[in-house]
Amino acid sequence: MDDLLAEIRAERRAESASKARRERIKGLLVQVRLDNPGLKVADLEEKIGRFYDRATISRITYPAIEAARQQES
């Protein structure tokens, strides 16, 4: 039983760390898009090894890019 409970605790820690890492990745995607306005979603998809597909990258980054464009206006 101790081994089972230890593995479950370890998995929960790993899952929590994975969620945090994915949120960090999403934030970095937004930052990269904002810092490199000429970078196309397809190019970014290729550079990150298709970790996220184009549609997902767009959904993650589009709101921040639109907000930045509106601030410029």
Backbone as XML, in Angstrom:
<?xml version="1.0"?>
<chain id="A" units="angstrom">
  <residue number="1" name="MET">
    <atom name="N" x="0.816" y="-1.198" z="0.000"/>
    <atom name="CA" x="0.000" y="0.000" z="0.000"/>
    <atom name="C" x="0.862" y="1.265" z="0.000"/>
  </residue>
  <residue number="2" name="ASP">
    <atom name="N" x="1.963" y="1.236" z="0.753"/>
    <atom name="CA" x="2.835" y="2.409" z="0.806"/>
    <atom name="C" x="3.387" y="2.766" z="-0.572"/>
  </residue>
  <residue number="3" name="ASP">
    <atom name="N" x="3.777" y="1.723" z="-1.335"/>
    <atom name="CA" x="4.304" y="1.976" z="-2.682"/>
    <atom name="C" x="3.242" y="2.606" z="-3.577"/>
  </residue>
  <residue number="4" name="LEU">
    <atom name="N" x="2.028" y="2.104" z="-3.490"/>
    <atom name="CA" x="0.927" y="2.639" z="-4.288"/>
    <atom name="C" x="0.689" y="4.103" z="-3.955"/>
  </residue>
  <residue number="5" name="LEU">
    <atom name="N" x="0.595" y="4.421" z="-2.682"/>
    <atom name="CA" x="0.335" y="5.796" z="-2.266"/>
    <atom name="C" x="1.492" y="6.720" z="-2.652"/>
  </residue>
  <residue number="6" name="ALA">
    <atom name="N" x="2.706" y="6.235" z="-2.559"/>
    <atom name="CA" x="3.869" y="7.033" z="-2.963"/>
    <atom name="C" x="3.823" y="7.330" z="-4.455"/>
  </residue>
  <residue number="7" name="GLU">
    <atom name="N" x="3.459" y="6.342" z="-5.252"/>
    <atom name="CA" x="3.366" y="6.551" z="-6.703"/>
    <atom name="C" x="2.254" y="7.537" z="-7.055"/>
  </residue>
  <residue number="8" name="ILE">
    <atom name="N" x="1.151" y="7.442" z="-6.369"/>
    <atom name="CA" x="0.041" y="8.375" z="-6.619"/>
    <atom name="C" x="0.467" y="9.799" z="-6.267"/>
  </residue>
  <residue number="9" name="ARG">
    <atom name="N" x="1.146" y="9.975" z="-5.135"/>
    <atom name="CA" x="1.638" y="11.315" z="-4.765"/>
    <atom name="C" x="2.627" y="11.831" z="-5.809"/>
  </residue>
  <residue number="10" name="ALA">
    <atom name="N" x="3.517" y="10.966" z="-6.257"/>
    <atom name="CA" x="4.502" y="11.368" z="-7.266"/>
    <atom name="C" x="3.821" y="11.759" z="-8.572"/>
  </residue>
  <residue number="11" name="GLU">
    <atom name="N" x="2.806" y="11.005" z="-8.967"/>
    <atom name="CA" x="2.073" y="11.318" z="-10.199"/>
    <atom name="C" x="1.338" y="12.641" z="-10.071"/>
  </residue>
  <residue number="12" name="ARG">
    <atom name="N" x="0.747" y="12.890" z="-8.943"/>
    <atom name="CA" x="0.047" y="14.168" z="-8.739"/>
    <atom name="C" x="1.016" y="15.339" z="-8.802"/>
  </residue>
  <residue number="13" name="ARG">
    <atom name="N" x="2.211" y="15.179" z="-8.229"/>
    <atom name="CA" x="3.229" y="16.240" z="-8.317"/>
    <atom name="C" x="3.654" y="16.450" z="-9.759"/>
  </residue>
  <residue number="14" name="ALA">
    <atom name="N" x="3.869" y="15.358" z="-10.485"/>
    <atom name="CA" x="4.284" y="15.450" z="-11.883"/>
    <atom name="C" x="3.197" y="16.100" z="-12.730"/>
  </residue>
  <residue number="15" name="GLU">
    <atom name="N" x="1.950" y="15.754" z="-12.475"/>
    <atom name="CA" x="0.835" y="16.333" z="-13.217"/>
    <atom name="C" x="0.731" y="17.835" z="-12.948"/>
  </residue>
  <residue number="16" name="SER">
    <atom name="N" x="0.917" y="18.216" z="-11.720"/>
    <atom name="CA" x="0.871" y="19.633" z="-11.356"/>
    <atom name="C" x="2.012" y="20.395" z="-12.037"/>
  </residue>
  <residue number="17" name="ALA">
    <atom name="N" x="3.187" y="19.809" z="-12.031"/>
    <atom name="CA" x="4.339" y="20.440" z="-12.685"/>
    <atom name="C" x="4.104" y="20.535" z="-14.192"/>
  </residue>
  <residue number="18" name="SER">
    <atom name="N" x="3.502" y="19.520" z="-14.778"/>
    <atom name="CA" x="3.213" y="19.527" z="-16.209"/>
    <atom name="C" x="2.226" y="20.634" z="-16.559"/>
  </residue>
  <residue number="19" name="LYS">
    <atom name="N" x="1.202" y="20.807" z="-15.752"/>
    <atom name="CA" x="0.223" y="21.870" z="-15.992"/>
    <atom name="C" x="0.888" y="23.236" z="-15.913"/>
  </residue>
  <residue number="20" name="ALA">
    <atom name="N" x="1.734" y="23.421" z="-14.919"/>
    <atom name="CA" x="2.447" y="24.693" z="-14.772"/>
    <atom name="C" x="3.360" y="24.944" z="-15.968"/>
  </residue>
  <residue number="21" name="ARG">
    <atom name="N" x="4.028" y="23.897" z="-16.428"/>
    <atom name="CA" x="4.920" y="24.032" z="-17.573"/>
    <atom name="C" x="4.144" y="24.393" z="-18.838"/>
  </residue>
  <residue number="22" name="ARG">
    <atom name="N" x="2.987" y="23.789" z="-19.037"/>
    <atom name="CA" x="2.176" y="24.112" z="-20.219"/>
    <atom name="C" x="1.683" y="25.554" z="-20.168"/>
  </residue>
  <residue number="23" name="GLU">
    <atom name="N" x="1.327" y="26.046" z="-19.001"/>
    <atom name="CA" x="0.924" y="27.448" z="-18.883"/>
    <atom name="C" x="2.097" y="28.367" z="-19.202"/>
  </residue>
  <residue number="24" name="ARG">
    <atom name="N" x="3.274" y="28.002" z="-18.752"/>
    <atom name="CA" x="4.480" y="28.789" z="-19.066"/>
    <atom name="C" x="4.740" y="28.779" z="-20.567"/>
  </residue>
  <residue number="25" name="ILE">
    <atom name="N" x="4.578" y="27.628" z="-21.195"/>
    <atom name="CA" x="4.774" y="27.521" z="-22.646"/>
    <atom name="C" x="3.780" y="28.423" z="-23.370"/>
  </residue>
  <residue number="26" name="LYS">
    <atom name="N" x="2.539" y="28.426" z="-22.936"/>
    <atom name="CA" x="1.532" y="29.285" z="-23.568"/>
    <atom name="C" x="1.922" y="30.752" z="-23.444"/>
  </residue>
  <residue number="27" name="GLY">
    <atom name="N" x="2.383" y="31.148" z="-22.276"/>
    <atom name="CA" x="2.827" y="32.525" z="-22.089"/>
    <atom name="C" x="4.003" y="32.875" z="-22.971"/>
  </residue>
  <residue number="28" name="LEU">
    <atom name="N" x="4.917" y="31.940" z="-23.120"/>
    <atom name="CA" x="6.073" y="32.174" z="-23.989"/>
    <atom name="C" x="5.673" y="32.241" z="-25.458"/>
  </residue>
  <residue number="29" name="LEU">
    <atom name="N" x="4.699" y="31.443" z="-25.858"/>
    <atom name="CA" x="4.205" y="31.526" z="-27.236"/>
    <atom name="C" x="3.675" y="32.925" z="-27.522"/>
  </residue>
  <residue number="30" name="VAL">
    <atom name="N" x="2.895" y="33.452" z="-26.597"/>
    <atom name="CA" x="2.353" y="34.800" z="-26.760"/>
    <atom name="C" x="3.494" y="35.801" z="-26.859"/>
  </residue>
  <residue number="31" name="GLN">
    <atom name="N" x="4.464" y="35.693" z="-25.956"/>
    <atom name="CA" x="5.580" y="36.638" z="-25.947"/>
    <atom name="C" x="6.377" y="36.573" z="-27.251"/>
  </residue>
  <residue number="32" name="VAL">
    <atom name="N" x="6.621" y="35.383" z="-27.727"/>
    <atom name="CA" x="7.374" y="35.223" z="-28.982"/>
    <atom name="C" x="6.608" y="35.850" z="-30.143"/>
  </residue>
  <residue number="33" name="ARG">
    <atom name="N" x="5.311" y="35.629" z="-30.188"/>
    <atom name="CA" x="4.511" y="36.229" z="-31.266"/>
    <atom name="C" x="4.518" y="37.747" z="-31.178"/>
  </residue>
  <residue number="34" name="LEU">
    <atom name="N" x="4.422" y="38.293" z="-29.963"/>
    <atom name="CA" x="4.428" y="39.745" z="-29.803"/>
    <atom name="C" x="5.795" y="40.337" z="-30.141"/>
  </residue>
  <residue number="35" name="ASP">
    <atom name="N" x="6.859" y="39.633" z="-29.780"/>
    <atom name="CA" x="8.220" y="40.120" z="-30.037"/>
    <atom name="C" x="8.645" y="39.965" z="-31.492"/>
  </residue>
  <residue number="36" name="ASN">
    <atom name="N" x="7.979" y="39.094" z="-32.226"/>
    <atom name="CA" x="8.353" y="38.796" z="-33.617"/>
    <atom name="C" x="7.118" y="38.887" z="-34.503"/>
  </residue>
  <residue number="37" name="PRO">
    <atom name="N" x="6.651" y="40.106" z="-34.804"/>
    <atom name="CA" x="5.392" y="40.247" z="-35.542"/>
    <atom name="C" x="5.409" y="39.590" z="-36.926"/>
  </residue>
  <residue number="38" name="GLY">
    <atom name="N" x="6.573" y="39.416" z="-37.512"/>
    <atom name="CA" x="6.649" y="38.787" z="-38.828"/>
    <atom name="C" x="6.634" y="37.270" z="-38.788"/>
  </residue>
  <residue number="39" name="LEU">
    <atom name="N" x="6.699" y="36.710" z="-37.600"/>
    <atom name="CA" x="6.725" y="35.256" z="-37.451"/>
    <atom name="C" x="5.337" y="34.690" z="-37.712"/>
  </residue>
  <residue number="40" name="LYS">
    <atom name="N" x="5.254" y="33.817" z="-38.671"/>
    <atom name="CA" x="3.975" y="33.196" z="-39.012"/>
    <atom name="C" x="3.708" y="32.009" z="-38.096"/>
  </residue>
  <residue number="41" name="VAL">
    <atom name="N" x="2.442" y="31.734" z="-37.891"/>
    <atom name="CA" x="2.043" y="30.626" z="-37.027"/>
    <atom name="C" x="2.633" y="29.316" z="-37.539"/>
  </residue>
  <residue number="42" name="ALA">
    <atom name="N" x="2.632" y="29.119" z="-38.847"/>
    <atom name="CA" x="3.183" y="27.889" z="-39.418"/>
    <atom name="C" x="4.669" y="27.754" z="-39.102"/>
  </residue>
  <residue number="43" name="ASP">
    <atom name="N" x="5.396" y="28.874" z="-39.153"/>
    <atom name="CA" x="6.825" y="28.837" z="-38.830"/>
    <atom name="C" x="7.040" y="28.488" z="-37.358"/>
  </residue>
  <residue number="44" name="LEU">
    <atom name="N" x="6.216" y="29.062" z="-36.502"/>
    <atom name="CA" x="6.321" y="28.780" z="-35.084"/>
    <atom name="C" x="5.978" y="27.319" z="-34.799"/>
  </residue>
  <residue number="45" name="GLU">
    <atom name="N" x="4.955" y="26.834" z="-35.456"/>
    <atom name="CA" x="4.567" y="25.424" z="-35.301"/>
    <atom name="C" x="5.747" y="24.519" z="-35.648"/>
  </residue>
  <residue number="46" name="GLU">
    <atom name="N" x="6.418" y="24.837" z="-36.731"/>
    <atom name="CA" x="7.559" y="24.021" z="-37.151"/>
    <atom name="C" x="8.714" y="24.129" z="-36.152"/>
  </residue>
  <residue number="47" name="LYS">
    <atom name="N" x="8.987" y="25.337" z="-35.695"/>
    <atom name="CA" x="10.105" y="25.549" z="-34.775"/>
    <atom name="C" x="9.912" y="24.813" z="-33.449"/>
  </residue>
  <residue number="48" name="ILE">
    <atom name="N" x="8.686" y="24.693" z="-32.988"/>
    <atom name="CA" x="8.450" y="24.018" z="-31.704"/>
    <atom name="C" x="8.175" y="22.526" z="-31.890"/>
  </residue>
  <residue number="49" name="GLY">
    <atom name="N" x="8.459" y="22.025" z="-33.061"/>
    <atom name="CA" x="8.316" y="20.587" z="-33.287"/>
    <atom name="C" x="6.886" y="20.111" z="-33.236"/>
  </residue>
  <residue number="50" name="ARG">
    <atom name="N" x="5.976" y="20.977" z="-33.645"/>
    <atom name="CA" x="4.547" y="20.669" z="-33.673"/>
    <atom name="C" x="4.014" y="20.241" z="-32.298"/>
  </residue>
  <residue number="51" name="PHE">
    <atom name="N" x="4.614" y="20.806" z="-31.239"/>
    <atom name="CA" x="4.115" y="20.556" z="-29.875"/>
    <atom name="C" x="2.657" y="20.985" z="-29.788"/>
  </residue>
  <residue number="52" name="TYR">
    <atom name="N" x="2.356" y="22.126" z="-30.400"/>
    <atom name="CA" x="0.983" y="22.579" z="-30.616"/>
    <atom name="C" x="0.792" y="22.767" z="-32.107"/>
  </residue>
  <residue number="53" name="ASP">
    <atom name="N" x="-0.408" y="22.483" z="-32.608"/>
    <atom name="CA" x="-0.670" y="22.702" z="-34.026"/>
    <atom name="C" x="-1.024" y="24.173" z="-34.259"/>
  </residue>
  <residue number="54" name="ARG">
    <atom name="N" x="-1.119" y="24.545" z="-35.529"/>
    <atom name="CA" x="-1.363" y="25.949" z="-35.901"/>
    <atom name="C" x="-2.628" y="26.517" z="-35.274"/>
  </residue>
  <residue number="55" name="ALA">
    <atom name="N" x="-3.680" y="25.744" z="-35.294"/>
    <atom name="CA" x="-4.952" y="26.230" z="-34.753"/>
    <atom name="C" x="-4.829" y="26.509" z="-33.255"/>
  </residue>
  <residue number="56" name="THR">
    <atom name="N" x="-4.151" y="25.639" z="-32.546"/>
    <atom name="CA" x="-3.978" y="25.829" z="-31.110"/>
    <atom name="C" x="-3.102" y="27.040" z="-30.827"/>
  </residue>
  <residue number="57" name="ILE">
    <atom name="N" x="-2.029" y="27.188" z="-31.584"/>
    <atom name="CA" x="-1.154" y="28.349" z="-31.417"/>
    <atom name="C" x="-1.946" y="29.628" z="-31.660"/>
  </residue>
  <residue number="58" name="SER">
    <atom name="N" x="-2.754" y="29.632" z="-32.687"/>
    <atom name="CA" x="-3.573" y="30.814" z="-32.981"/>
    <atom name="C" x="-4.546" y="31.115" z="-31.844"/>
  </residue>
  <residue number="59" name="ARG">
    <atom name="N" x="-5.213" y="30.089" z="-31.334"/>
    <atom name="CA" x="-6.170" y="30.291" z="-30.232"/>
    <atom name="C" x="-5.473" y="30.840" z="-28.985"/>
  </residue>
  <residue number="60" name="ILE">
    <atom name="N" x="-4.258" y="30.387" z="-28.744"/>
    <atom name="CA" x="-3.509" y="30.842" z="-27.573"/>
    <atom name="C" x="-3.031" y="32.274" z="-27.746"/>
  </residue>
  <residue number="61" name="THR">
    <atom name="N" x="-2.545" y="32.601" z="-28.937"/>
    <atom name="CA" x="-1.857" y="33.884" z="-29.131"/>
    <atom name="C" x="-2.738" y="34.997" z="-29.687"/>
  </residue>
  <residue number="62" name="TYR">
    <atom name="N" x="-3.787" y="34.680" z="-30.396"/>
    <atom name="CA" x="-4.597" y="35.696" z="-31.073"/>
    <atom name="C" x="-5.133" y="36.778" z="-30.135"/>
  </residue>
  <residue number="63" name="PRO">
    <atom name="N" x="-5.717" y="36.425" z="-28.986"/>
    <atom name="CA" x="-6.256" y="37.481" z="-28.119"/>
    <atom name="C" x="-5.195" y="38.508" z="-27.697"/>
  </residue>
  <residue number="64" name="ALA">
    <atom name="N" x="-4.007" y="38.059" z="-27.371"/>
    <atom name="CA" x="-2.949" y="38.984" z="-26.945"/>
    <atom name="C" x="-2.478" y="39.843" z="-28.099"/>
  </residue>
  <residue number="65" name="ILE">
    <atom name="N" x="-2.401" y="39.279" z="-29.283"/>
    <atom name="CA" x="-1.958" y="40.037" z="-30.452"/>
    <atom name="C" x="-2.997" y="41.094" z="-30.804"/>
  </residue>
  <residue number="66" name="GLU">
    <atom name="N" x="-4.259" y="40.727" z="-30.759"/>
    <atom name="CA" x="-5.320" y="41.701" z="-31.038"/>
    <atom name="C" x="-5.319" y="42.819" z="-30.001"/>
  </residue>
  <residue number="67" name="ALA">
    <atom name="N" x="-5.130" y="42.484" z="-28.755"/>
    <atom name="CA" x="-5.095" y="43.489" z="-27.700"/>
    <atom name="C" x="-3.932" y="44.447" z="-27.918"/>
  </residue>
  <residue number="68" name="ALA">
    <atom name="N" x="-2.797" y="43.917" z="-28.332"/>
    <atom name="CA" x="-1.618" y="44.765" z="-28.593"/>
    <atom name="C" x="-1.894" y="45.685" z="-29.795"/>
  </residue>
  <residue number="69" name="ARG">
    <atom name="N" x="-2.544" y="45.168" z="-30.815"/>
    <atom name="CA" x="-2.872" y="46.001" z="-31.986"/>
    <atom name="C" x="-3.827" y="47.125" z="-31.612"/>
  </residue>
  <residue number="70" name="GLN">
    <atom name="N" x="-4.787" y="46.831" z="-30.776"/>
    <atom name="CA" x="-5.750" y="47.847" z="-30.362"/>
    <atom name="C" x="-5.089" y="48.927" z="-29.511"/>
  </residue>
  <residue number="71" name="GLN">
    <atom name="N" x="-4.115" y="48.557" z="-28.711"/>
    <atom name="CA" x="-3.394" y="49.529" z="-27.907"/>
    <atom name="C" x="-2.560" y="50.461" z="-28.789"/>
  </residue>
  <residue number="72" name="GLU">
    <atom name="N" x="-2.055" y="49.937" z="-29.901"/>
    <atom name="CA" x="-1.259" y="50.739" z="-30.819"/>
    <atom name="C" x="-2.111" y="51.775" z="-31.539"/>
  </residue>
  <residue number="73" name="SER">
    <atom name="N" x="-3.396" y="51.465" z="-31.696"/>
    <atom name="CA" x="-4.290" y="52.366" z="-32.448"/>
    <atom name="C" x="-4.681" y="53.579" z="-31.661"/>
  </residue>
</chain>
